Amino acid sequence: MRITVIGPTYPIKGGISHYSTLLVRELRKSHDTLFISYRYQYPELIYPGKGQKKEDKNPIREEAEYLWHTLQPWTLNRIARRIREHKSEAVVMMWHTHFFGWHIAKLAKLIRKSTGCPVILICHNVKQHESKPLEGQLTRKAYNAVDGFIVHSDEDMENLKAIRPDALVRKNFAPTFDVFATSTGWTRDKARKELGLTDEPMVLYFGLVRKYKGLKWLIEASPGIIENVPGAQIWCVGEYWDGPDEYENWAKELNTLFNPGNSSKGGVRIIDSYVPNDEVGKYFAAADVMVLPYESATQSAILQIAYGFKLPCIVTNVGGLPEVVRDHLTGFVIPPRDPSAIIRTVTEYFQRGSELRSKMEREITEWRKVFEWNHMVQTIGNLVDDISS
């Protein structure tokens, strides 16, 4: 099949950029795949992060054509023309924010007029975690213009059906990002040496920091974790869209920031930085357990990176997270907004020691087969067949 994928890719940073690129990589094993990306994605005025692009020593990349400029609507005509030239039989687009609602609706109309091929949206978030002006109108405009959808969780399936009851939709779990484990060569010993660790227990929070991701609950739990797990180090690594000061102040009030030169007593370390690809594995390989204390979620690329490293995860019972983490097998599922549950679960994990870690690693090795990229390729093919029938 001849397929076009439209989505962000290198040098645009972030999980959806990685996702689009890895999907194209998998599709190209069996399909003639055209990859179209952005020359310009967002106006900086509406992007709260520290720049949308990042050069990387070890980029995740596939050959792409950078045609889409979101402030130049005529580039949509160029994209439709390129899809016609490619003779695509299906178009797959990424959906993650209503900002693209008008563009996707317009582009779907142009594609239908020029080629007649089906347009599919892969919805990373059917609804945004934080409500924005015009979100509902622009989301409905895009959803009503396309032919099919792929979602990653039951919650997103329900949200989509609430917006478009007649939607043709399939669920496919977000695939595992094992590329970070296989391509950068980080071992546990190497990673811990780089981070200045020896045998200290390490708890990891990783990824973009926004209020709905609940990092405050992990920081609030930190004194109890350190009391029960002596020397525990809690690393909070990622780009802080809310700014790191608020989190540092919480940690100071709780007296859990690392004391330079005496970090063996444990504490919280806050690293406010977008982590380049070649450094991601350093944190995951060094960690003993991942904690994702989200207040709301649909799915999580961070969780799928952790599975690539066979790293057990403690997640909250929100969105699609409990669909991906098998409680007491590949990790733990706990209530949201509950520091005592974090303390209790982290304590149990470390007290049960290496035997539990080894058991969970074995379970993750088997369970992550469910999340292999070939399943997504098959889901796309089946959905195209269903649309065409």
C-alpha positions in Angstrom: 0.0 0.0 0.0 1.1 3.6 -0.7 0.7 5.7 2.5 1.3 9.3 3.5 2.1 10.1 7.1 1.8 13.7 8.2 3.2 14.7 11.5 6.2 16.3 13.4 9.7 14.9 13.1 13.3 15.9 13.8 14.4 18.6 14.5 11.0 19.2 16.2 11.3 17.9 19.7 9.0 15.8 21.8 7.3 12.4 22.0 4.8 12.9 19.2 7.8 13.8 16.9 9.5 10.5 17.9 6.2 8.6 17.5 5.6 9.9 13.9 9.1 9.0 12.9 9.1 5.6 14.4 5.7 4.8 12.8 7.1 5.8 9.4 10.2 3.6 10.0 7.9 0.6 10.7 5.6 1.4 7.8 8.5 1.6 5.4 9.3 -2.1 6.1 6.2 -3.1 4.1 4.6 0.0 2.5 5.7 2.8 0.2 5.5 5.6 2.7 5.7 9.4 2.1 6.5 11.4 5.2 5.4 15.0 5.3 6.3 17.3 8.2 6.3 21.0 9.2 8.5 23.8 8.0 6.8 25.8 10.8 4.6 24.3 13.5 3.3 26.7 16.2 3.6 30.5 16.7 5.9 30.9 19.7 3.3 33.0 21.4 1.2 29.9 22.1 4.0 27.5 22.8 5.1 27.7 26.5 8.2 25.6 26.2 11.8 26.6 25.5 11.8 26.4 21.7 10.1 23.8 19.5 13.2 22.5 17.8 16.4 20.9 19.1 19.5 19.7 17.4 20.5 16.3 18.6 23.7 14.2 18.4 21.7 11.0 18.0 18.4 12.1 16.2 15.5 9.8 15.6 14.9 10.6 12.0 13.5 9.3 8.7 13.6 11.0 5.3 10.8 13.6 5.2 9.5 16.5 3.1 9.0 19.7 5.1 6.0 21.2 3.4 3.6 22.4 6.0 3.7 26.0 7.3 0.7 26.5 9.6 0.7 30.3 9.1 0.7 29.9 5.3 -2.5 28.1 4.4 -1.5 27.7 0.7 1.0 25.1 1.8 -2.0 22.7 2.4 -2.5 22.8 -1.4 1.1 21.8 -1.9 0.6 18.9 0.5 -2.5 17.6 -1.3 -0.7 17.9 -4.6 2.3 15.9 -3.3 -0.1 13.2 -2.0 -1.7 13.0 -5.4 1.8 12.7 -7.1 2.7 9.9 -4.7 -0.6 8.1 -5.6 -1.3 7.5 -1.9 -4.0 5.1 -1.0 -4.3 6.4 2.6 -3.2 9.4 4.6 -2.4 9.1 8.4 -2.2 12.3 10.4 -1.3 13.1 14.0 -3.8 14.8 16.3 -2.7 16.3 19.6 -4.1 19.8 19.8 -7.1 21.8 18.5 -4.7 24.4 17.0 -4.6 22.2 13.9 -8.4 21.8 13.7 -9.0 24.2 10.8 -5.9 23.0 9.0 -6.8 19.3 9.2 -10.4 19.9 8.1 -9.2 21.9 5.1 -6.5 19.4 4.2 -8.9 16.5 4.5 -11.2 18.2 2.1 -8.4 18.9 -0.4 -7.2 15.3 -0.2 -10.7 13.9 -0.8 -11.1 16.2 -3.8 -7.7 15.4 -5.4 -7.3 11.7 -4.6 -10.4 10.4 -2.8 -8.2 8.3 -0.4 -9.2 7.9 3.2 -7.8 10.2 5.9 -7.1 8.7 9.4 -6.3 10.6 12.6 -4.1 9.0 15.2 -5.4 10.8 18.4 -2.7 11.2 21.0 -5.3 13.2 23.1 -8.9 13.3 21.9 -9.5 16.1 24.4 -6.8 18.4 25.8 -5.9 18.0 29.4 -6.3 21.8 30.0 -9.3 23.4 28.3 -8.5 26.1 25.7 -10.6 28.7 23.8 -12.3 27.4 20.7 -11.2 23.8 21.5 -14.6 22.3 21.1 -15.4 24.0 17.8 -12.1 23.3 16.1 -11.9 19.7 17.4 -15.4 18.9 16.0 -14.5 20.6 12.7 -11.4 18.3 12.2 -13.1 15.2 13.5 -16.1 15.6 11.2 -13.8 16.0 8.2 -11.9 12.7 8.4 -12.8 9.1 7.7 -11.3 7.1 10.6 -9.6 7.3 13.9 -7.0 5.4 16.0 -6.9 5.9 19.8 -4.7 4.5 22.5 -7.0 4.0 25.4 -10.6 3.2 26.4 -11.0 6.7 27.8 -10.1 8.3 24.5 -12.5 5.9 22.7 -15.3 7.2 24.9 -14.3 10.8 24.5 -14.2 10.4 20.7 -17.6 8.7 20.6 -19.1 11.6 22.7 -17.9 14.1 20.1 -18.6 12.0 17.0 -20.9 9.1 17.7 -20.7 7.6 14.2 -16.9 7.6 14.2 -15.1 4.5 12.7 -12.5 4.1 15.4 -10.0 1.4 16.4 -7.9 1.2 19.6 -4.2 0.3 19.5 -2.0 0.8 22.5 0.8 3.4 22.1 3.9 1.3 21.0 7.0 0.9 23.1 9.8 3.4 22.4 12.6 0.8 22.7 14.8 2.8 20.4 16.2 4.7 23.4 17.3 1.4 25.0 18.8 -0.2 21.9 20.6 2.7 20.2 22.5 4.7 22.8 24.5 2.0 24.7 23.6 3.1 28.3 24.2 0.3 30.8 23.2 0.6 34.5 26.9 0.9 35.6 27.7 3.5 33.0 24.6 5.6 33.7 25.1 5.5 37.4 28.7 6.5 37.1 27.8 9.4 34.9 25.2 10.6 37.4 27.5 10.1 40.4 25.5 7.3 41.9 26.6 4.0 43.4 24.0 1.8 45.1 21.6 4.5 46.2 17.9 3.7 45.5 16.8 5.9 42.6 13.2 6.9 41.9 12.7 8.7 38.5 10.1 11.1 37.3 10.8 12.0 33.6 9.2 14.1 31.0 7.4 17.4 30.4 6.3 19.0 33.7 2.8 20.4 33.6 0.3 20.6 36.5 -1.9 17.8 35.4 1.1 15.4 35.5 1.1 15.7 39.3 4.8 16.0 40.1 3.8 17.9 43.3 2.4 14.7 44.8 5.7 12.9 44.3 7.6 15.8 45.9 5.1 15.8 48.8 5.7 12.1 49.3 9.5 12.5 49.2 10.1 12.8 53.0 8.2 9.7 53.7 10.0 7.8 50.9 13.4 8.8 52.3 12.4 7.9 55.8 11.3 4.4 54.8 14.0 3.9 52.0 17.2 5.3 53.5 19.3 7.2 50.9 16.5 7.3 48.3 17.1 9.8 45.6 14.2 11.2 43.6 15.2 12.6 40.3 12.6 14.9 38.6 13.9 15.4 35.0 12.3 17.3 32.2 11.3 20.6 30.8 9.3 22.5 33.3 6.6 24.4 31.5 5.3 25.7 34.8 8.9 26.7 35.8 11.0 24.8 38.3 10.9 27.4 41.0 7.6 26.3 42.4 8.8 22.7 42.7 12.1 23.7 44.2 10.3 25.7 46.8 8.1 22.8 47.7 11.1 20.6 48.1 12.9 23.2 50.2 9.9 23.5 52.5 9.9 19.7 52.9 13.7 19.8 53.4 14.3 17.2 50.6 16.5 19.0 48.1 19.8 17.4 47.7 22.5 18.7 50.0 25.6 19.0 47.7 28.4 16.8 48.9 26.0 14.8 51.1 23.5 13.4 48.7 23.8 9.9 50.2 21.2 11.0 52.7 18.7 11.1 49.9 16.5 13.9 48.6 14.9 15.4 45.5 16.9 16.6 42.5 15.2 18.9 40.0 16.7 19.0 36.5 14.9 21.6 34.3 16.0 20.6 30.8 14.8 19.0 27.6 16.9 15.8 27.5 18.5 15.1 24.1 18.0 11.6 22.7 21.5 10.4 23.5 21.0 11.3 27.2 17.5 9.9 27.7 18.8 6.4 28.4 21.2 7.6 31.1 18.3 8.3 33.5 16.2 5.2 32.6 19.1 2.8 32.8 20.2 4.3 36.2 16.7 4.3 37.8 15.2 1.5 40.0 11.6 2.5 39.5 9.6 5.2 37.5 6.8 7.1 39.2 4.1 8.9 37.0 1.8 10.6 39.5 -0.5 12.0 36.8 -3.8 13.7 37.8 -5.2 12.9 34.3 -3.9 11.1 31.3 -4.9 9.2 28.2 -1.6 7.3 27.6 2.1 8.0 28.1 5.1 7.9 25.9 7.3 8.1 29.0 5.8 4.8 30.2 6.6 3.2 26.9 10.2 4.4 27.1 10.4 2.8 30.5 9.2 -0.5 29.1 12.0 -0.3 26.6 14.4 -0.4 29.5 12.3 -3.1 31.4 11.9 -0.4 34.1 8.9 -1.1 36.5 6.5 1.9 36.8 4.2 3.2 39.5 1.3 5.0 37.8 -2.0 6.5 38.9 -5.4 5.0 38.1 -6.3 7.6 35.5 -7.0 7.4 31.7 -5.2 4.6 29.9 -2.4 4.1 32.4 -3.9 1.1 34.2 -4.5 -0.5 30.8 -0.8 -0.5 30.2 0.6 -1.2 33.7 -0.4 -4.6 35.1 -0.7 -4.0 38.8 1.9 -5.9 40.9 3.2 -7.5 37.7 4.8 -4.8 35.5 4.4 -2.1 38.1 1.8 -0.7 40.5 -1.4 1.2 40.0 -2.3 3.7 42.8 -4.9 6.4 43.4 -4.2 9.9 42.0 -3.4 12.9 44.3 -2.4 10.6 47.2 1.2 11.0 48.5 0.6 8.3 51.1 -0.1 5.8 48.3 3.2 6.8 46.6 5.1 6.4 49.9 3.5 3.0 50.6 4.1 1.6 47.1 7.7 2.9 46.7 8.5 1.5 50.1 7.0 -1.9 49.3 8.9 -2.0 46.0 12.3 -1.4 47.6 11.7 -3.6 50.7 10.9 -6.6 48.5 14.3 -6.1 46.8 15.9 -7.5 43.7 13.7 -10.5 43.5 10.7 -8.3 42.8 12.6 -6.2 40.3 13.7 -9.3 38.4 10.2 -10.7 38.4 8.8 -7.5 37.0 11.5 -7.3 34.4 10.4 -10.7 33.2 6.8 -9.7 33.1 7.6 -6.5 31.2 9.6 -8.5 28.6 6.5 -10.6 27.8 3.9 -7.9 28.2 5.6 -5.3 25.9 5.1 -7.6 22.9 1.6 -6.3 23.0 3.0 -2.8 22.2 5.2 -3.6 19.2 5.0 -1.3 16.3 3.9 -3.9 13.8 0.5 -4.0 15.6 0.0 -0.4 14.8 0.8 -1.0 11.1 -1.7 -3.8 11.1 -4.4 -1.6 12.7 -3.9 1.1 10.1 -4.2 -1.5 7.3 -7.4 -3.0 8.8 -8.9 0.5 9.3 -8.2 1.4 5.7 -9.9 -1.8 4.6 -12.9 -1.0 6.8 -13.3 2.5 5.4 -13.0 1.3 1.9 -15.5 -1.6 2.3 
